[in-house]
Structure formats: structure tokens, C-alpha cells
Amino acid sequence: MKPIDRKIYLASKSPRRRELLRQIGVEFELLTLRNDTPRGPDVTELVNPGEAAIDYVARVANEKAAFGWKMVQHRRLTLRPVLAADTTVTIDGQILGKPGSPIEAKEMLERLSGRTHQVLTAIAVHHTDMQRQVTQVSQVRFAKLSPASIKAYCSTPEPYDKAGGYGLQGLAALFVEHIEGSHSGIVGLPLFETAQLLREAGIPLA
């Protein structure tokens, strides 16, 4: 009997997503989507005019998974499910992306200070005739942050590759008073929903 192929492709550069997949025993190979090509990025993460956060993350996750699936076919790789994800932070209806400078990071953290914001992570799985996408939304309340704590955090590398300018799995855990939703979703990959989609794609999980 042919052994079951338990491996997937992960269309993401995020080390946090790799760690979370390993946590639930998912084997994967990386599909690297490029940011710099003569034609621009493989998948743009620019927000469309008037686009709501929940539509934005779903679209980007789907586009990443679709592009990853095309790569699998073009390269004639073993046909396995492609998993992609996208995370964004929103407050007052505005999407907060990854800060490009210490000034941007400081402004984001000042805005989040003492308030509740939303973290949305969309996951998408593409495999043969399967195209499925789910978005998980969590509420996160920050304590009131002092100027000194914001300055100290912005002097670390943590804010600059993360939506909203912070990472729950790092020093910013000290900022969080309350969470309603999925801890793993806030970090970057909601494991309950991910496992559901991977089971649908034929990946055996406990």
C-alpha cells in the first residue's frame, strides 16, 4: 500500500507560521513568493481603495495560495496542498500594516495604547479542485503604554516585520491586558481553522 503523503507546501516566509505548523505536527516545504521581480511582487499586499480589512486579508491569502499552486504546477512538483495566510491589524476601521520606520512603529503603538483593536488572520488552502479560505478575527486590548516602553520596544527589531507594529509572541506580550479569540491566530496562523482546512485537503491530523 502506498504511504499517505502528509506533507504540504507553505507559501509564507513567516518563521512564526513555520513554528505553529510544527507545533501541530504538519510537515511542509516552503514555496517562496518573491517581493522583488521586474514585474513587481508575486502577490501585492497593497490595500485596494475602500477595501475593508476582512476583505483585504481574505483576498491576499487567496492570491498567495493561488500563486503558490501555479508554482507547483509550473515547476511540476509533487501535487500537495498549498497553504497561505495573511494577518492584519485594524483599529477605527483603518488597516495598520508593517511599520517602515521607528516613527511609524511609535505612532502605531501610541494609537493602540489603552485600547482594543482587531487582529485578522486569513488562511487559504488550494489543492487540485479545492479552494478554501477562512478568516479568524480576535480582539486584543492593550494596557496604557508609557512613552518609555514604546521607545524601548521600537529600538528592538520586533515591530518592523509585523502588522500593527508588534508581535504577541515577543516582548509585546507585556502590553496585552486581554485577548478574545485565537492566540495562534494573533501570532499568524489560527491552528484550529488551519487543521480543519488541511483535513479537508486530505492531510491526516489528530
Sequence and secondary structure as in RCSB ss.txt:
>XXXX:A:sequence
MKPIDRKIYLASKSPRRRELLRQIGVEFELLTLRNDTPRGPDVTELVNPGEAAIDYVARVANEKAAFGWKMVQHR
RLTLRPVLAADTTVTIDGQILGKPGSPIEAKEMLERLSGRTHQVLTAIAVHHTDMQRQVTQVSQVRFAKLSPASI
KAYCSTPEPYDKAGGYGLQGLAALFVEHIEGSHSGIVGLPLFETAQLLREAGIPLA
>XXXX:A:secstr
      EEEE    HHHHHHHHHTT EEEE    S  TT  SS     TT  HHHHHHHHHHHHHHHHHHHHHHT
T     EEEEEEEEEETTEEE   SSHHHHHHHHHHHTTSEEEEEEEEEEEETTEEEEEEEEEEEEE    HHHH
HHHHTSSGGGGSGGG  TTTGGGGGEEEEES HHHHHT  HHHHHHHHHHTT    
